[in-house]
Amino acid sequence: MNGVVVVGTGIAGVRAAEALRGSGYAEEIAFISPETPIYRPSVSKEALKAPIVGQAAMPLKRSATDFTWLLGHRVEAADLATRSLLVRTPEGEEVTRHFDGLVIASGLRSRQLAIPGPTLGRFTLRTLHDAQELEPHLKPDARIVIVGSGFIGCEVAAAAIARGCQVTVISPETTPLASAIGLELGERIAAKHRAEGVSFILDASVVEFLGAESGQGSVTGLLLDDGTRIEADVVIEAVGSRANTEWLDDNNLDLVNGVLTDGFLRAVGTDQPVVVCGDIARHPNALFGPEVRRIEHWTAAGEMGTYAGKVMGQLLTGTEISLAPFANVPGFWSDQYDLQIQSFGIPSMGSEVVIIDSDADGNCIAEYRDASGLVGVVGINRTSEIAYYRKLLNSRI
Ligand SMILES: Cc1cc2nc3c(=O)[nH]c(=O)nc-3n(C[C@H](O)[C@H](O)[C@H](O)COP(=O)(O)OP(=O)(O)OC[C@H]3O[C@@H](n4cnc5c(N)ncnc54)[C@H](O)[C@@H]3O)c2cc1C
């Protein structure tokens, strides 16, 4: 027996392994990943508040000794037909690892802007190492320029303000967070950022990173598409991510924007026991129609992992899958200043937004609807009220 290999030690891979073991699978379950398991949401929050050592550990539900941990290892290539992986060890050797079942949970990596200029002084945020590199630069009065006004960009802006930095956010969006939660709530959250001292340059694109005339050294500024030059001590690129799928090339899988799955989170294109979970999975969700999408939320990635681990348990016993197709209510949260932003469902599906329970500080609940009814909800400082919506969305089937 070769056991099950889980590629990735994020929340999706970890929950998949725990669920597989919980289903009675007694053979080896081995993780392969360059990274130790971490609580990733802390990377743009707690990890930037002060130097961190040893914080941000992943909450494990089972004993770590249930599993084999090949940390510092990276999968370079897979041959699903022969159930084998080419693995690079920390010493740089290439070894072959066989599996009886494979869990694909290799997540995403940060995207960087492909424009000219120096690379020093530019940061992205995905790993604990990224946060540890950035944190010492968040000094009082440091000029921090963040490119991107999504959740990570906005959370880093709040963290840098708390450290006394001068913060500018540059974004092609006309309203921060608009693509995720719409204009109305995006404006409310932007107003809070402005009140805390963040400057926004919106509807703008960066065309070049500027440095010393010699072309040596760190980034000193940015050139925008309208010719404006912005000075910067540190630039943080929060411009989205790419799926870590390259190791799966040439296996007949659909790797356009993640790995396509069927309704049971099995990889489409292979009849081997291969499941996909977490940020990398482009999957249908029985609660929200046949459309396939990727969801990048911590709780959702864990829920996918748990489901995928159960499916793997059934695939390896050769029984018919007795589970209902995957269905969950994706949920996320984001902490910015004293704002607790929480969401359930898929607000970006909504064609209509109804704001209720709004107060003078901008706190509120927003309901997102399409022709099928309620598809999502976002609350700003409405943590107890919003829980009700999760049940409501769960009853969409
Ligand atoms: C900075 C930041 C803040 C966030 N904050 C929030 C939040 O507040 N709320 C929220 O709901 N969500 C948040 N998220 C999203 C949430 O963290 C992710 O949805 C979740 O971590 C995804 O888990 P995952 O297991 O799918 O992938 P990941 O956590 O990305 O794990 C993927 C794993 O695969 C490994 N890997 C990659 N390539 C290979 C390879 N070739 N071989 C072996 N291993 C490989 C990686 O090293 C990693 O261990 C945040 C994300 C980031 C980046």
The ligand as an SDF file (V2000), in Angstrom:
LIG
                    3D

 53 58  0  0  0  0  0  0  0  0999 V2000
   -2.9960   37.2080    3.7160 C   0  0  0  0  0  0  0  0  0  0  0  0
   -4.2990   36.4430    3.6800 C   0  0  0  0  0  0  0  0  0  0  0  0
   -5.3010   36.7490    4.5980 C   0  0  0  0  0  0  0  0  0  0  0  0
   -6.5090   36.0490    4.5710 C   0  0  0  0  0  0  0  0  0  0  0  0
   -7.4930   36.3950    5.4640 N   0  0  0  0  0  0  0  0  0  0  0  0
   -8.6750   35.7420    5.4100 C   0  0  0  0  0  0  0  0  0  0  0  0
   -9.7400   36.0870    6.3130 C   0  0  0  0  0  0  0  0  0  0  0  0
   -9.6120   36.9900    7.1410 O   0  0  0  0  0  0  0  0  0  0  0  0
  -10.9070   35.3990    6.2230 N   0  0  0  0  0  0  0  0  0  0  0  0
  -11.1000   34.4090    5.3060 C   0  0  0  0  0  0  0  0  0  0  0  0
  -12.1880   33.8190    5.2550 O   0  0  0  0  0  0  0  0  0  0  0  0
  -10.1190   34.0430    4.4580 N   0  0  0  0  0  0  0  0  0  0  0  0
   -8.9230   34.6730    4.4880 C   0  0  0  0  0  0  0  0  0  0  0  0
   -7.9250   34.3460    3.6050 N   0  0  0  0  0  0  0  0  0  0  0  0
   -8.1490   33.2210    2.6690 C   0  0  0  0  0  0  0  0  0  0  0  0
   -7.7840   31.9000    3.3240 C   0  0  0  0  0  0  0  0  0  0  0  0
   -6.6270   32.0150    4.0850 O   0  0  0  0  0  0  0  0  0  0  0  0
   -7.6220   30.8530    2.2220 C   0  0  0  0  0  0  0  0  0  0  0  0
   -8.8810   30.7030    1.5980 O   0  0  0  0  0  0  0  0  0  0  0  0
   -7.1620   29.5090    2.7630 C   0  0  0  0  0  0  0  0  0  0  0  0
   -5.9590   29.6320    3.4600 O   0  0  0  0  0  0  0  0  0  0  0  0
   -6.9960   28.5320    1.5840 C   0  0  0  0  0  0  0  0  0  0  0  0
   -6.5180   27.3020    2.0840 O   0  0  0  0  0  0  0  0  0  0  0  0
   -5.9570   26.1960    1.0880 P   0  0  0  0  0  0  0  0  0  0  0  0
   -5.6140   25.0350    1.9660 O   0  0  0  0  0  0  0  0  0  0  0  0
   -6.8420   26.0180   -0.0490 O   0  0  0  0  0  0  0  0  0  0  0  0
   -4.6240   26.8210    0.4500 O   0  0  0  0  0  0  0  0  0  0  0  0
   -3.2860   27.3640    1.0890 P   0  0  0  0  0  0  0  0  0  0  0  0
   -3.5000   27.8340    2.4830 O   0  0  0  0  0  0  0  0  0  0  0  0
   -2.7380   28.3390    0.1030 O   0  0  0  0  0  0  0  0  0  0  0  0
   -2.3300   26.0950    1.1460 O   0  0  0  0  0  0  0  0  0  0  0  0
   -1.7180   25.5730   -0.0170 C   0  0  0  0  0  0  0  0  0  0  0  0
   -0.5440   24.7390    0.4000 C   0  0  0  0  0  0  0  0  0  0  0  0
    0.0170   24.0870   -0.7470 O   0  0  0  0  0  0  0  0  0  0  0  0
    1.4290   24.1810   -0.7040 C   0  0  0  0  0  0  0  0  0  0  0  0
    1.9420   24.0100   -2.0640 N   0  0  0  0  0  0  0  0  0  0  0  0
    1.8370   24.8370   -3.1220 C   0  0  0  0  0  0  0  0  0  0  0  0
    2.4530   24.3130   -4.2050 N   0  0  0  0  0  0  0  0  0  0  0  0
    2.9350   23.1160   -3.8220 C   0  0  0  0  0  0  0  0  0  0  0  0
    3.6750   22.0580   -4.4870 C   0  0  0  0  0  0  0  0  0  0  0  0
    4.0200   22.1560   -5.7730 N   0  0  0  0  0  0  0  0  0  0  0  0
    4.0350   20.9770   -3.7610 N   0  0  0  0  0  0  0  0  0  0  0  0
    3.6770   20.8490   -2.4660 C   0  0  0  0  0  0  0  0  0  0  0  0
    2.9690   21.7890   -1.7940 N   0  0  0  0  0  0  0  0  0  0  0  0
    2.6070   22.9010   -2.4650 C   0  0  0  0  0  0  0  0  0  0  0  0
    1.6300   25.5650   -0.0900 C   0  0  0  0  0  0  0  0  0  0  0  0
    2.9390   25.7270    0.4020 O   0  0  0  0  0  0  0  0  0  0  0  0
    0.5820   25.5270    1.0200 C   0  0  0  0  0  0  0  0  0  0  0  0
    1.0230   24.7840    2.1310 O   0  0  0  0  0  0  0  0  0  0  0  0
   -6.7090   35.0200    3.6170 C   0  0  0  0  0  0  0  0  0  0  0  0
   -5.6920   34.7110    2.6950 C   0  0  0  0  0  0  0  0  0  0  0  0
   -4.4940   35.4120    2.7240 C   0  0  0  0  0  0  0  0  0  0  0  0
   -3.4140   35.0800    1.7260 C   0  0  0  0  0  0  0  0  0  0  0  0
  1  2  1  0
  2  3  1  0
  2 52  2  0
  3  4  2  0
  4  5  1  0
  4 50  1  0
  5  6  2  0
  6  7  1  0
  6 13  1  0
  7  8  2  0
  7  9  1  0
  9 10  1  0
 10 11  2  0
 10 12  1  0
 12 13  2  0
 13 14  1  0
 14 15  1  0
 14 50  1  0
 15 16  1  0
 16 17  1  0
 16 18  1  0
 18 19  1  0
 18 20  1  0
 20 21  1  0
 20 22  1  0
 22 23  1  0
 23 24  1  0
 24 25  2  0
 24 26  1  0
 24 27  1  0
 27 28  1  0
 28 29  2  0
 28 30  1  0
 28 31  1  0
 31 32  1  0
 32 33  1  0
 33 34  1  0
 33 48  1  0
 34 35  1  0
 35 36  1  0
 35 46  1  0
 36 37  1  0
 36 45  1  0
 37 38  2  0
 38 39  1  0
 39 40  1  0
 39 45  2  0
 40 41  1  0
 40 42  2  0
 42 43  1  0
 43 44  2  0
 44 45  1  0
 46 47  1  0
 46 48  1  0
 48 49  1  0
 50 51  2  0
 51 52  1  0
 52 53  1  0
M  END
$$$$
